Amino acid sequence: MQMTSSASILFVTVGGSHQPIVTAIRALRPAHVVFFCTGKDPATDRPGSCAQVEGKGLCVKAHPADERPTLPNIPAQCELVPGTWEVVSVPADDLDGCYQAMRREFEQNAARFPDAQRIADYTGGTKTMTSALVLAALEDADITLQLVSGARADLIKVREGTQAAVPAVVDVIRLEREMAPLLAVWGRYAWDEAAAGLSALRTPANASLRAHWQRARDFSRAFAAWDRFDHAGALETLRAYEPIVTRAFPGHYPQLKLLAGGGADSRTEGLRIWDLWLNAKRRAVAGRHDDAVARAYRLLEWTAQWILRKERGWNTDALPADIAREADLAPDREGRYQAALFAAWSLVERHVEGAAARFIREERSAMLDHLQRRNHSILAHGFAPVSRPDWEAFSGWIEARFEPLLRELLKAVGAGNPFGQLPDRFPEF
């Protein structure tokens, strides 16, 4: 059977009352109906709700209190043509089993009738069946949920003759369910993953929900850009939300503006070095210890270069010849004198006074030890991945011995209160 885009498939749960199901079918006039119902109870041998769909002759009671059935089955009452409806038996009180059966049926019907509208009505059936139908339908954005409702004389049932099929409002529930696992990856700083997943979601029609989704998507994009050192890109994305961002990230947004400005002043360079250290720690949270160590190595090297540039005006990729020769540095093929990490720190020790010189004198041996471990990693000169214990030892030393120096150096250039780690959860508004 082929269906047009205007045709519909109705999924209903069948329980003790036939009226809401008949109302739903008559109101929608679907091209195909799937009845979820229960079979015979194996313990009591009593018929399940399938009898209301497949029963012969008069098999349905007009009112539950009636002594005997006076109506034909539901397909007959709705004048459904054979071949336009089917019965799917589900376990009576098994939520998992009901859910799985309904999910399979949704998928199979979507494949059979790709152009049809799919509607799930959860009015009838047991509590287990209706719960399963709602859960299964919420997983599929292409399924519309509805129920049969009307005027109520009491808390027990809808008044006879007032029933009507109405769509269930589930936009908030559905969006929150879809967004929750995507926003959860902020916990491991996987903003790129969050942004990709959020971008793939269907754009909400509701203006408030659309704004919530858009903020989540754009904030994920912004911190993904920041995480790859694209500070200008992060700022460009967040600028549209400046009033919100200023409140949500008061310690980050002002300093992001400095990072994005591309300035060559000592304060901005110091903040970029600090940003690299936080980035290294994020790589470790994600379990990428080789990447973390590579960034930590660059952190130590860049800090020495920054100190020499700031205090002496020297660039370690083109040192003054007399200074380089004094340090026993050989020229490269182009005649330039360059200093790598440890040579740069040796120059700091020899030519810079204060905390930085004291640090290298006191921590020379420890630094060499940690750098030796780094040299054995895949991202340096070796073949072995960096283990978590190796990273914890290296980062522990940086936090205890090197970070206090870095904070002191930042304070000296007017950045004494550097921003904290980037957020690991999407803020509430």
C-alpha positions as CSV (number, residue, x, y, z in Angstrom):
1,M,0.0,0.0,0.0
2,Q,1.2,3.5,-0.9
3,M,0.3,6.6,1.0
4,T,0.4,10.3,0.2
5,S,2.0,12.9,2.4
6,S,-1.5,13.8,3.6
7,A,-2.3,10.3,4.7
8,S,-1.8,9.2,8.3
9,I,-1.0,6.2,10.5
10,L,-2.6,6.1,13.9
11,F,-1.0,4.1,16.7
12,V,-3.4,3.5,19.6
13,T,-3.1,1.6,22.9
14,V,-6.2,-0.6,23.7
15,G,-7.4,-1.1,27.3
16,G,-10.7,-1.5,29.0
17,S,-12.6,1.3,27.2
18,H,-13.2,1.4,23.5
19,Q,-14.8,4.9,23.3
20,P,-11.6,7.1,23.2
21,I,-10.1,4.8,20.5
22,V,-13.2,5.0,18.4
23,T,-13.3,8.8,18.8
24,A,-9.6,9.1,17.7
25,I,-10.1,6.9,14.6
26,R,-13.3,8.7,13.6
27,A,-11.7,12.1,14.1
28,L,-8.5,11.4,12.2
29,R,-9.8,8.9,9.6
30,P,-6.3,7.4,9.2
31,A,-5.2,5.4,6.2
32,H,-3.7,2.7,8.6
33,V,-4.3,1.9,12.3
34,V,-1.9,0.0,14.6
35,F,-3.6,-1.4,17.7
36,F,-1.2,-2.1,20.6
37,C,-3.1,-4.5,22.9
38,T,-2.6,-7.4,25.3
39,G,-3.2,-11.1,24.6
40,K,-4.7,-13.7,26.9
41,D,-3.5,-13.6,30.5
42,P,-1.5,-16.9,30.9
43,A,-2.2,-17.0,34.7
44,T,-6.0,-16.5,34.6
45,D,-6.7,-17.5,31.0
46,R,-8.8,-14.3,30.7
47,P,-8.8,-12.5,27.3
48,G,-6.7,-9.4,27.0
49,S,-7.6,-6.2,25.2
50,C,-6.9,-7.8,21.8
51,A,-10.4,-9.2,22.1
52,Q,-11.8,-5.7,21.5
53,V,-10.0,-5.6,18.2
54,E,-10.1,-9.1,16.9
55,G,-13.2,-10.5,18.7
56,K,-16.0,-12.0,16.7
57,G,-19.6,-10.9,16.7
58,L,-20.7,-8.8,19.7
59,C,-17.6,-8.6,21.8
60,V,-17.4,-5.1,23.2
61,K,-19.5,-3.7,26.1
62,A,-21.0,-0.3,25.4
63,H,-20.5,0.5,29.1
64,P,-18.1,-1.3,31.4
65,A,-21.0,-2.0,33.8
66,D,-23.0,-3.8,31.2
67,E,-23.7,-7.5,31.8
68,R,-22.8,-8.6,28.3
69,P,-21.2,-7.1,25.1
70,T,-23.6,-5.4,22.7
71,L,-21.1,-3.9,20.2
72,P,-18.8,-5.4,17.5
73,N,-15.1,-5.0,17.6
74,I,-13.4,-1.6,17.2
75,P,-12.5,-2.0,13.5
76,A,-16.1,-2.9,12.7
77,Q,-17.4,0.1,14.7
78,C,-15.1,2.4,12.8
79,E,-15.8,0.6,9.4
80,L,-12.1,-0.1,8.9
81,V,-11.4,-2.1,5.8
82,P,-9.3,-5.3,6.2
83,G,-5.7,-4.6,5.4
84,T,-5.9,-1.0,6.8
85,W,-5.3,-2.1,10.4
86,E,-3.1,-4.5,12.3
87,V,-2.7,-5.8,15.9
88,V,0.5,-5.7,17.8
89,S,0.5,-7.7,21.0
90,V,2.5,-6.3,23.9
91,P,3.2,-7.7,27.4
92,A,0.7,-6.4,29.9
93,D,2.9,-5.0,32.7
94,D,6.4,-5.0,31.1
95,L,7.4,-1.4,30.4
96,D,10.6,-2.4,28.7
97,G,8.9,-5.0,26.5
98,C,6.1,-2.5,25.5
99,Y,8.6,0.2,24.7
100,Q,10.7,-2.0,22.5
101,A,7.7,-3.4,20.6
102,M,6.4,0.1,20.0
103,R,9.8,1.4,18.9
104,R,10.1,-1.5,16.4
105,E,6.6,-0.8,15.1
106,F,7.3,2.9,14.6
107,E,10.5,2.2,12.7
108,Q,8.8,-0.5,10.5
109,N,5.9,1.7,9.6
110,A,8.2,4.6,8.9
111,A,10.0,2.4,6.4
112,R,6.8,1.0,4.9
113,F,5.0,4.4,4.6
114,P,7.8,7.0,4.5
115,D,5.4,9.8,3.3
116,A,2.7,9.3,5.9
117,Q,2.1,11.3,9.0
118,R,2.5,9.2,12.1
119,I,0.3,9.9,15.1
120,A,0.3,8.1,18.5
121,D,-2.8,8.4,20.7
122,Y,-2.1,7.4,24.3
123,T,-5.6,7.7,25.7
124,G,-6.5,4.0,26.0
125,G,-4.7,1.1,27.4
126,T,-3.1,0.2,30.7
127,K,-0.8,2.6,32.5
128,T,2.2,0.6,31.4
129,M,1.1,0.7,27.7
130,T,0.4,4.4,27.7
131,S,3.7,5.2,29.5
132,A,5.5,3.1,26.9
133,L,3.8,4.7,24.0
134,V,4.6,8.2,25.2
135,L,8.3,7.3,25.9
136,A,8.6,5.7,22.5
137,A,6.9,8.5,20.7
138,L,9.1,11.1,22.4
139,E,12.2,9.4,20.9
140,D,10.9,10.1,17.4
141,A,10.5,13.8,16.4
142,D,8.3,12.8,13.4
143,I,5.6,11.3,15.6
144,T,2.8,13.5,16.8
145,L,1.3,12.7,20.2
146,Q,-2.4,13.1,20.9
147,L,-5.0,12.1,23.4
148,V,-8.8,12.1,23.6
149,S,-10.1,14.5,26.2
150,G,-13.3,16.3,27.0
151,A,-15.4,17.7,29.9
152,R,-15.0,15.9,33.2
153,A,-17.9,15.4,35.7
154,D,-15.4,13.9,38.2
155,L,-11.8,12.7,38.5
156,I,-12.6,9.3,37.1
157,K,-13.6,9.8,33.4
158,V,-14.5,12.2,30.7
159,R,-18.2,12.8,30.2
160,E,-19.7,10.8,27.4
161,G,-20.3,12.7,24.2
162,T,-17.8,15.5,25.0
163,Q,-14.7,13.6,23.8
164,A,-12.4,15.1,21.1
165,A,-8.9,14.2,19.9
166,V,-6.4,16.9,20.8
167,P,-2.7,17.1,20.2
168,A,-0.5,16.8,23.3
169,V,1.9,19.6,23.9
170,V,5.3,17.9,24.3
171,D,7.7,20.4,22.6
172,V,9.5,21.3,25.9
173,I,9.8,17.6,27.0
174,R,11.0,16.5,23.6
175,L,13.6,19.3,23.2
176,E,14.9,18.8,26.7
177,R,15.3,15.0,26.1
178,E,17.1,15.7,22.9
179,M,19.4,18.4,24.3
180,A,20.2,16.7,27.7
181,P,22.8,14.2,26.4
182,L,24.3,16.8,24.1
183,L,24.8,19.4,26.8
184,A,26.1,16.7,29.2
185,V,29.3,16.4,27.1
186,W,30.2,19.9,28.4
187,G,31.4,17.9,31.4
188,R,34.3,16.7,29.4
189,Y,34.7,19.9,27.5
190,A,33.5,18.3,24.2
191,W,31.9,21.6,22.9
192,D,32.5,20.6,19.3
193,E,30.5,17.4,19.8
194,A,27.7,19.4,21.6
195,A,27.6,22.0,18.8
196,A,27.4,19.4,16.1
197,G,24.6,17.5,17.8
198,L,22.6,20.6,18.6
199,S,22.9,21.9,15.1
200,A,21.5,18.6,13.8
201,L,18.3,19.0,15.8
202,R,15.2,20.2,14.2
203,T,14.8,24.0,14.8
204,P,12.0,24.5,17.4
205,A,8.9,26.4,16.2
206,N,8.2,27.9,19.6
207,A,10.1,31.2,20.0
208,S,11.2,30.6,23.6
209,L,12.4,27.0,22.9
210,R,14.1,28.2,19.8
211,A,16.0,30.9,21.8
212,H,17.1,28.2,24.4
213,W,18.3,25.9,21.7
214,Q,20.1,28.6,19.8
215,R,21.9,29.8,22.9
216,A,23.0,26.2,23.7
217,R,24.2,25.7,20.1
218,D,26.1,29.0,19.8
219,F,27.7,28.9,23.3
220,S,28.9,25.4,22.4
221,R,30.3,26.7,19.2
222,A,32.0,29.6,21.0
223,F,33.7,27.5,23.6
224,A,34.7,25.0,20.9
225,A,36.4,27.9,19.1
226,W,38.1,29.1,22.3
227,D,39.3,25.5,23.0
228,R,41.1,25.5,19.7
229,F,42.6,29.0,20.4
230,D,40.3,30.7,18.0
231,H,39.6,33.5,20.4
232,A,38.4,35.9,17.7
233,G,35.9,33.3,16.5
234,A,34.7,32.7,20.1
235,L,34.2,36.4,20.7
236,E,32.4,36.9,17.4
237,T,29.9,34.2,18.3
238,L,29.3,35.4,21.9
239,R,29.1,39.1,21.0
240,A,25.5,38.8,20.0
241,Y,24.7,37.6,23.5
242,E,26.9,40.1,25.3
243,P,24.3,41.1,28.0
244,I,23.7,37.4,28.8
245,V,27.4,36.4,28.5
246,T,28.6,39.2,30.8
247,R,26.3,37.8,33.6
248,A,26.9,34.2,32.9
249,F,30.7,34.3,32.5
250,P,31.8,37.5,34.3
251,G,35.3,36.1,34.8
252,H,35.8,35.0,31.2
253,Y,34.2,37.5,28.8
254,P,36.4,40.6,29.5
255,Q,39.6,38.6,29.2
256,L,38.4,36.9,26.1
257,K,38.2,40.3,24.6
258,L,41.9,40.8,25.3
259,L,42.8,37.4,23.9
260,A,40.7,38.0,20.8
261,G,42.3,41.4,20.2
262,G,45.6,39.9,19.0
263,G,47.7,42.3,21.0
264,A,51.4,41.8,21.5
265,D,51.6,43.4,24.9
266,S,52.9,41.4,27.9
267,R,49.6,41.2,29.6
268,T,47.8,39.6,26.6
269,E,50.7,37.2,26.0
270,G,50.6,36.2,29.6
271,L,46.9,35.4,29.4
272,R,47.5,33.4,26.3
273,I,50.0,31.3,28.2
274,W,47.6,30.9,31.1
275,D,44.9,29.8,28.5
276,L,47.3,27.2,27.2
277,W,47.7,25.7,30.7
278,L,43.9,25.4,31.2
279,N,43.7,23.9,27.7
280,A,46.3,21.2,28.7
281,K,44.2,20.3,31.8
282,R,41.1,20.0,29.6
283,R,42.9,17.5,27.4
284,A,43.7,15.4,30.4
285,V,40.0,15.4,31.5
286,A,39.2,14.0,28.1
287,G,41.8,11.2,28.7
288,R,44.2,12.6,26.1
289,H,47.3,12.6,28.2
290,D,49.8,12.8,25.4
291,D,48.2,16.0,24.1
292,A,48.1,17.4,27.7
293,V,51.8,16.8,28.2
294,A,52.6,18.3,24.8
295,R,50.7,21.5,25.8
296,A,52.4,21.5,29.2
297,Y,55.8,21.3,27.5
298,R,54.9,24.3,25.3
299,L,53.6,26.1,28.4
300,L,57.0,25.9,30.1
301,E,58.9,26.8,26.9
302,W,56.6,29.8,26.1
303,T,56.8,31.1,29.6
304,A,60.6,31.3,29.4
305,Q,60.4,32.9,26.0
306,W,57.9,35.5,27.4
307,I,60.1,36.3,30.3
308,L,63.1,36.9,28.1
309,R,61.1,39.0,25.6
310,K,59.5,41.0,28.5
311,E,62.6,41.5,30.6
312,R,65.4,41.6,28.1
313,G,63.8,42.2,24.7
314,W,65.2,38.9,23.3
315,N,63.4,36.5,21.0
316,T,64.6,33.0,21.4
317,D,64.3,32.3,17.7
318,A,66.9,35.0,16.9
319,L,69.1,35.6,20.0
320,P,71.9,38.1,20.1
321,A,75.1,36.3,18.9
322,D,77.2,37.3,22.0
323,I,74.5,36.1,24.4
324,A,74.0,32.8,22.5
325,R,77.8,32.1,22.3
326,E,78.1,32.8,26.0
327,A,75.4,30.1,26.5
328,D,77.3,27.6,24.2
329,L,74.5,27.7,21.6
330,A,75.4,26.9,18.1
331,P,73.9,28.7,15.1
332,D,71.4,27.0,12.7
333,R,72.0,26.7,9.0
334,E,70.9,30.2,8.5
335,G,73.2,31.6,11.1
336,R,70.5,32.3,13.7
337,Y,70.9,31.5,17.3
338,Q,67.8,29.8,18.8
339,A,67.1,28.5,22.3
340,A,64.7,25.6,23.0
341,L,62.9,25.1,26.3
342,F,65.7,24.2,28.7
343,A,68.2,26.6,27.1
344,A,65.7,29.4,27.3
345,W,65.3,28.7,31.1
346,S,69.1,28.7,31.5
347,L,69.1,32.2,29.9
348,V,66.4,33.2,32.4
349,E,68.5,31.9,35.3
350,R,71.6,33.8,34.0
351,H,70.2,37.1,32.8
352,V,66.9,37.7,34.7
353,E,66.6,38.5,38.4
354,G,63.7,37.7,40.7
355,A,61.2,34.9,41.1
356,A,61.8,33.3,37.6
357,A,65.5,32.9,38.2
358,R,64.9,31.5,41.7
359,F,62.3,29.0,40.2
360,I,64.7,27.5,37.7
361,R,67.5,27.2,40.2
362,E,65.3,25.4,42.6
363,E,63.3,23.3,40.1
364,R,66.0,22.5,37.5
365,S,66.2,18.8,38.5
366,A,62.5,18.3,38.7
367,M,61.9,20.0,35.4
368,L,64.5,17.8,33.7
369,D,62.9,14.7,35.1
370,H,59.4,15.6,33.8
371,L,60.8,16.6,30.5
372,Q,62.5,13.3,30.1
373,R,59.2,11.5,30.5
374,R,57.7,13.8,27.9
375,N,60.6,12.9,25.5
376,H,59.6,9.3,25.6
377,S,56.0,10.0,24.5
378,I,54.6,9.4,21.0
379,L,54.2,13.1,20.4
380,A,57.8,13.8,21.2
381,H,60.6,11.4,20.4
382,G,59.4,8.0,21.7
383,F,56.9,5.3,21.1
384,A,54.9,5.0,24.4
385,P,51.7,6.8,25.2
386,V,51.8,9.0,28.3
387,S,50.0,7.2,31.2
388,R,47.6,8.9,33.6
389,P,50.1,8.6,36.5
390,D,52.8,10.3,34.4
391,W,50.4,13.1,33.6
392,E,49.3,13.4,37.2
393,A,52.9,13.6,38.4
394,F,53.8,16.3,35.8
395,S,50.7,18.3,36.3
396,G,51.0,18.0,40.1
397,W,54.4,19.5,39.9
398,I,53.2,22.3,37.6
399,E,50.3,23.2,39.9
400,A,52.5,23.1,43.0
401,R,55.7,24.7,41.8
402,F,55.2,26.4,38.4
403,E,51.7,27.8,38.6
404,P,52.5,30.1,41.6
405,L,55.3,31.6,39.5
406,L,53.0,32.1,36.5
407,R,50.4,33.8,38.7
408,E,53.1,36.1,40.1
409,L,54.3,37.0,36.6
410,L,50.7,37.7,35.5
411,K,50.1,39.9,38.4
412,A,53.2,41.9,37.5
413,V,51.8,42.7,34.1
414,G,48.3,43.6,35.4
415,A,46.6,40.2,35.0
416,G,46.7,39.2,38.6
417,N,43.2,37.6,38.5
418,P,43.3,35.3,35.4
419,F,40.1,33.6,34.3
420,G,39.3,30.2,35.6
421,Q,38.7,27.0,33.7
422,L,36.2,27.2,30.9
423,P,32.7,26.1,32.0
424,D,31.9,22.4,32.2
425,R,28.1,22.9,32.2
426,F,25.7,24.9,30.2
427,P,24.5,27.8,32.4
428,E,20.8,28.2,33.5
429,F,19.1,31.4,32.4
